[in-house]
Amino acid sequence: MDSENKPFLNNIDSDIELNDLNESKISLLGNTKETLKYLSKLDLFYLTLALAGVQFTWSVELAYGTPYLLSLGLPKSLTALVWLAGPLSGLIIQPLIGFYSDRCTSKYGRRRPYIIVGALLVVLSILFISYSKEIGSFLAFGGDSNIITIWIAVVSFYGLDFAINVVQACCRALSIDVAPGDQQNDASIWASRMIGIGNIMGYFMGFIDLKSYLPFLGSTQLKCLCIIANTVLIISVVTTCIKTHEIVLTQSNNDNDIKWYTPLINIIQSMSHLPEPIQKICNVQFWSWIGWFPFLFYTTAWINYIFFKNNSSTNNNDDNNNNEDDATRTGSFALLIYAIISLVASFILPTSKSIYDKLNSSESNADPQIFYRKVWIFSEIFLALVFFSTIIVSKVWQAIIIISLCGISWAVSMWVPFALIGEYLEIYNNNQDSKNDDEEENNERKLSSGIILGIHNMYVVLPQFVVTFLSSIFFALIKFMEIQEDSFDSFGWVLRFGGVGAIISTFLVPKIDFKAKRILP
C-alpha cells in the first residue's frame, strides 16, 4: 500500500511484555539495525544539554516578551494574539517536524539537522526582536518607524516560537532515539534537569541588572539578555550535536514520493490510532496543563497584585515607579526560587525511584510503571492544593512560597510523562522485533518517536486555547460587573481554576496501564 494513504500507527498491537524493557538494546530505524550503546552520565549530559539552551531562551521570552511589546506601543488586546504563536506552533510545527525528521536520511542523523536549522532560526529571531527598533528606523528611511518596528517584533516573536518548537521537539525525540530501553528513564531525568538549569539561568539573568554589569553587551536589559541567550543556545546545541551519535536512517522505497499533504493526513489518522497507553498519557497531560497554563501566564501578575495590595498606603506618585520595579523584581525572585526547587527535585525524585525499585526487586510480577503513576498522582494533588491555597495568601512572602512550591510538581511534569512515553515506545518496538522476521513489514509497524511526541505536544498546547478563552471571559465579566480590580483577586481565581484541572488529571493517571491490549484497524 502507498505510504501516503496509510497511517503510521496502522495495525498496532499494544499487548506488550513489561519485562522487555530491561532487555531492549536494539534500535531499528528504517532499514538500519544497530545496537544502542550504554550511555554514561557524561553522555546523558551531552545528549540533553541543548534543552538547557532552549529553556533559557524560552524563559527570556516569557519574562520580557509582553513588557517589550507594550513598550513598542502594541495594545494590550493585541498582545494576546502574539502569544497565540506558542500553541499554534505546538499544534502545527511539532507534529510536522516529527513526521519529516522521522524520515530524514541525512548522514548526520534524523534529528540533528533539524536541531541545527531550528537553532539558527532562534538566533536570528532573537536578534530581530532585540534590535527591532534600530531595524525599523533603518527601514523607515527617516519617517515614522513605529508601525514597522511593531511588525518586525511581532513577526520575530512568531518566528521565535516556531523555531523553539523545532529544536525542542527534535531534542526530545533525539533522547528517545539514542537512549537504550533501560536508560529511557535516565534520559528523561537529565532532560528535566537541563530544563531546570535553563530556567534558573534565565530567571537569574533577568533578576540582575545586566546593563550595569555587562554594558558592552547592549544598552538595554533585553539586548544583554538576548546576546547571552544566543550564546548559551549556540554552545549547548553545538555540544549536543557533536557529542551525540545518531543512527543514520536508510531511505525506504515507500518514502520516495511523499506528497505535500501526506504529513497532515498521517497526523490526523495517527491521532485516532494512538496506542491506548499513549492516549491515556495524553489525556492526563491535557488536564494537567489546564492547571499549568494559568500558572505560566499569570504568576507575575498575581504577585504584583499581592505586592501593591500590601503597599497601597505608600503607593503615591513619587514612589509609583519604584514600586513597579520592586514588584517586577519580586516576581522574578519568586520564579527564580521556583526554578531552583524544580532543579533540586529533579535530582531527588529519581533517587526515590531507585530506592523504590530496590525494595520491590523481589516481586517478579511488579509493574515497573506503578512508581510513575504514584508520583504523578501525588504531584497533581500537591499542585491543586497549592493553587487552592492562594485564597488565604495576603502577604508577599506567602505568595513567594506558594510559587516556589510549584517547582516540585513542575519537575515531575518535565520527567514522568516523557519517561512513560519513552519506555512504552522502546518496549513496543522491541516487541515488534521479536514477533516479525520480515524487516520491511516490521519497520512499518514500529512507532515513530517524532510524530508520537508531536501528537503528545498537541495535547499539551490545546489547554492554552482553553485557558486563554475562559480567562478572557472571566476578566470581561469582572469588567462588565464593574468590580474594582485592585480589590478583587482575579488572577488568584484563575490559578484556583487551574487547580480544578490538576484534580481531574489525578483521576486519569491510574488508567495508564502498559498491559492494556488494543488492536487497531
N, C-alpha and C positions, 0 to 999 in steps of 0.2 A: 504494500500500500504506500502511496506517496506520502512523504513525511508532512507535507503542508496540510493534509486533511486529517491527521491522526494526532490526538493529544499525547503528550509525552508521558502521561500517567495512565496510559491505556492498559487494561488487564492487570491491575495491581492486586496482588495478594498480600495483604498485610499481616498474615499469620506468621509470626517470626519467632525464632528461638532467642530468648533473652541472654542465654549464655554465649551466643555467637559474638557478643561484643568483645570479650576478652581474647578472642581468637582472631579478630579481624585485623589483618595486617596488609591485606591486598587491596589496591585501588585499581579499578578497571575503568579507565576514562576513554570513552570512544572505543577505538580499536587497539589501545595500548594497555598492556597488562604489566604492572610494575609493583614491586614491593615497596611499601612506605617505610622509611627508616624511623627508628625511635628518636624522638626529639628531646634534647637536653633542655634544661631551664633557659640556657642562653639562646637556644634555637627558638623556644617559645617566645622569649623576649623579642627577638628579631622579627618573628612572624607577626606579632601583634603590635609592634611599635608604631606603625603607620596610623593606627586608630587613635593614639595619643595626639598626634598632629592634627587629625581630623577633628577630634573633640575640642582641642584648643581653639581651632578656627571657629567652630560652631558656638562655643561659649562667648567668644568675642562678638559674634553676630547677634546672639540673644541679648547680651548686655548693652550693646551700643547701637543696635540697628534702629529701634524706634526713636530714641532721642536724636539720632543723627538725621533721620528723615524729617522729623518735626523741625529741626533747626534749619533745614533747607526750605521750609515753608509748605511742606506737604500737609494737607488737612488730616486731622485725626481719623476721620471716617475713611480716608483712603489708605491709611497705613495698614488697616486690616486686610485690604486687598493685596498689599505687598506680601504680608505674611502667609497668604494662601499659597505662596511659592513652595513652602515646605511640604504640605500634604499633597499638592499637585505633583511635585517631583517624586514623592514617595509612591503615589499611585501609578505614575507613568514610567518614570525613569528606572526605578529599581527592577521591576519585572522585565522591562525590555533589555536592560543591561544584563540581567541574569540570563535571559534567553540567548543573547548573542555571545556572551562570554562563555556559556556552557558549550558553544560550538566553535570557539576560537581555536584555530590550528597554528597560531604563531609559534615560532621556535622559542620564544621567550615565555611560553605558557598561556594559560587561558585567562587568568585574572590580572597579571602584572601589566600587560599593555594598557588595559583599561584604567588601572590604578594610576599609571604614569600620565596618561592623557587627562584623566579627571583632575589630578593634582595640578597640572599646568593650567587648566581652566579655572581652578580655585584661585591660584596665584594671580592670574590676570583679572579675575572678578574683584578680588580684594584690592588690587592696585587701582582699578577704575573707581571703586567705592571711595577709597581714601583720598583720591585726587580728582573726584568728580567736579569740584568747584573750579579747579585750575583747568581741567579739560573743557568744562562748559564755557568758561571765559574765553578760552582759545577758539572754540568753535563758533562763538557768538560774534567774533570779529569786531569787538568794541561795543556791541549792542547789549540788550538785556539778556543775560545768561541764565537767569533763574530757572526758567522752564526747561532749558537744555540740561542744566545741572540735575534737576529732579529726574528727568527721563533717564539720564545716564546712571544715576544712583539706583533707580527702580529696576531698570533692565539688568544692572550688575548684580543686584540682590537676587533676582530670579536666576541669573546665571550661576551665582554662588551656591544657591540651594540645590540646583540641578547637578552641579559638579560635585558637591559634597556627597550627594546620594550615590553618584557613580563610584567614588572612592570608597565610601562606607560599605556599599553592597558588595563590592569585589573583595574588600579586606575580610569581611565576614565569610564569604564563600571560600576565599583562599585558606582560611583557618580550617574549615571543614575538609577541604580537598587534601591538604598537606598532612594534617594530624592523623595518625593511626587511630583505629577504633577505640582502643583503651586509653587514648590520650585526648579524646574529644572534650572531656570534662576539663582537662588541664588547659586546653586551648581557649575554652570559654572563660575559665578563671582569669587567664592572663589578658584576654580581651577586656574583661570587666575592669581589671586593674589599670590597664592603659587608658581606658575611658575616664577612670577616676583621676589618674595623673594629669590627663589633658584638662579636665575640669579645674583641678587645683591650680595648674599653671595659668589658665585663662582668667579665673576669678582673682587670683593673687595679683596678676599683672594689671587687672582692671582696678584693683584696690589701691595700688600705689600710684604716685604722681610721676608718670614716666617722662613727661616733657621736662620735668625739673632734673631728674637723674640722668636721662639719656636724651638731651636736647638735639643731638646730631641725627637722631632717627626721624625727627619731624617736629613741626611747630604745634601740633595738637596731640592730645592723648590718643585719638583714634588712629592717626598716622603712625605713631610709635607702635601701637598695638598691632596694626596691620603688618608692619615690617617684621615685627617679632613673630607673628603668626605665620607669615610666609616662610620665614627662616626655619621655624620649628617643623612646619609641614614638609618642606623640601628635604630636610635632614632625615626625618622619620620615614618618609616614603622611600627615599633612595636606599636607606639602610635595609628596610624590609624587602625591597625588590632585589637587592644584591645578595643578601644573606639567605633568601628563601629559595629552595629548589622546587620547581613545579614539574609535574609530568606532562610532557607535550602530547597533545591530542592529535591523533591521525584522522584526517578528514574521512567522513563516511559518504558513501555514494548518495545516500538519501538527502544530504545537505548541500548538494551541488547546485540545486535550483530552488532556493527558498525565496518565495515572493515577499514583497514588502509588507503585506498584510498577515503573513504567516505567524509572526510573533504574537500579534493581537489575538488571533484565533486560538493559538495554543494556550495563551494565558487564560482566556475566558473558559476554554474547555478544561484546562487543568484545575481551575478553581472549583469546578464541580466534580473533579475526580481526585481530590486530595485524599490520601490515606487517612483513615479515621483518627489515629493518634495525632497527626499533624493538624487536622481540622479542629480537634479539641484544644490543642495548644493555642491555635489562632483565636478560638472563641474566648479563651481566658484572657488573651492579650487585648482583645477588643475592649472588654470591660475594665481591665486593669488600667488601660491608657485613658479611659474615661476619667479615671482618678488622677492620672499623672498630668494631663494637659492643663487643668486648672492650676496645678502647682507651677508648671513651667511658665504659664502665661502671666499669672497674677501674684506670684510670690513677692516681688519687689513692690508692687502697688499696695499689697496688703500691709507690708512692713512700713511703707510710707504713711499709710492711714494711721497705724498704731503710733508711729513717731509723732505725727502732727497732732494727734489727739492728746498725747501727753505733753506737748509743747505749745498748745493753743494759747495759753495765757501769756506766753512770752513771744508769740509769733507776731511781732509788729513789723512795720515796713522796713525798719533798719536791719532787722535780723532775718528777714524772709529769705534772702539769697543764701545766707549761711545755713539756715535750717534745711533748705532744699539740698544743698551739698552734703550736709550731715546725714540726711535721710537716705540719699543715694549710697553713700559710703556704708551706712548701716546695713542696707540691703546687700551690698557686695560682701560685707563681712559675714553676714548670715549664710550666704551661698558658699563662701569660702570654707566655713566650718562644716557645712553640709557635705561639700566635696571631700574634705579630709576624712570625715566619718565614713563616707562611702568607700573611700580607698582602704581605710583600716578594716572595714567589714569585708571587703573583697579578699583580704588575706586571712581573716579569722574564720569566715564561713566555710571555705573549702577544707580547712583543718578539721572542722567538726564533722565533715563528711568522711574524712579518713578514719576518724575515731569511730564513727557510726559503722562504717564498713568492717572494721576490725572486730567490733563487738558482735556483729551479725555474720561473720565469716563462716561460722559452723552450720548455718542454715543453708542447705543446698538449694532449696526452692525459694530463697529470698528474692523479692522483687527489687532489682537494682534502682528502679525509679521511685521507690517509696520515699526515700530521703528527700528527693527533689520536691515531691508533692507536699511533704510536711513543711519544708522550709518555705515554699511558695505560699501555702495557706497562712502560715504564721506571718509572713511578710505583708500579705494583703490585709489581714486583720489588724496588724500593727499600724499600717498606713491609714486605714479607715479611722482607727481610734485617735491617731494624731490629728487627722483632718477635723474630726468631730470636736476635739478638744480646743480648737480655735475659738469656740464660743465663749470660753472662760478667760481668754487672754486679754489682758488690759495694759500690760507693760511691755516695753521694747525688749527687755531681756527675756521675757517669756516667749515672745514671738521668735527671737533668735533660736531659742532652744527647740521650739516646735519645728522650725525649718531644718535645723541641724539633724534632728532625729529622722527625718525623711531619708537621710543618706543611707540608713540601714536597708530600707526597702528598695532604694534605687540600686544598691549593689546586687541584691537578689534579682531584680528585673533585668539587669545587664548580664546576668550569669545563667540562671536556671533555664529560661526558655530556649536559649541558644544551645545549652548543653543537651537538653532533651531532644531538640531537632537534630543536632549533630550525631548523637548516639543512635537515634532511630534510623537516620539515613545510612549510617555505617552498618548497622545490624541488617537492615533490609537489603542493601546492595550485596553484602556478603552472603545473605540467604539466597539471593538470585544466582550468585556464582556457584553455589553448591547444588542448585536444582537443575540448571541447564548446562548442557555441553555445547550447545550452539552459541558461539560467541556473538554473532551478529544479532540473533534474537535476544540474547542476554543484555546487550547494550541498549536495545530499545526499551527494555523493561526496567532498567535501572533509573533511580530517582536522581535528578539533577539538582545539586545544592543551590546553584544560582537562581533558578526560577522558583524553587521552593522558598528560599529566603525572600525573594521579591514578593511573592504572594503573602508570605507572613508579614512583611512590612506594610502591605496594604491594610491588613487588619490593625496595624499599629497607627497608621495615619488617618484612617477613616474616623476614629473618635475625635480627631481635631476638628473636623467639619461639624460634628455633633455638638461639641463643647462650644465652638465659636457661635453656632446658630442659637443654642439655648441661652448662653450668657448674654448675647446681644438682645434677645427678647427680654431677659431678666432686667438688664440695665435700662432698656426702653420703658419697661413697666415702672421702674423706680422713678424715672423722669416724668412719666405720664401722671403718676400719683403724687408728684411734687414732694417727694420725700427728700429731706435735707441729706445730701451725700456725705457731708462732713460729720454727721451724727449717726449714720447708718452704715454698718459694716458689710457693704455689698460684696466686696472681694472675699471676705470671710465666708459668706454664704455660698459663694461659688466653690470655694475649697471644700466645704461640707458636702456639696453636691458630688464632688469627686470622691468623697468617702463612700457614697452610695455605690458608685461603680466598683470600688475596691471590694465592698462587701459582696456584691453579686459575683465577682470573679472567684471568691473563696468557695462558692457552691459548685463551680465548674471545674476547679482543679482536680478533685477526686475522680472525675470521669476520665482523666487521662490514663490510658491503660495500653501498654505496648502488646498485650496478649490478644487484644481485640482483633477479630478477623473480618475483613471486608473485601469481597471480590468485586472489582469494578468493571463495568462493561467497556 
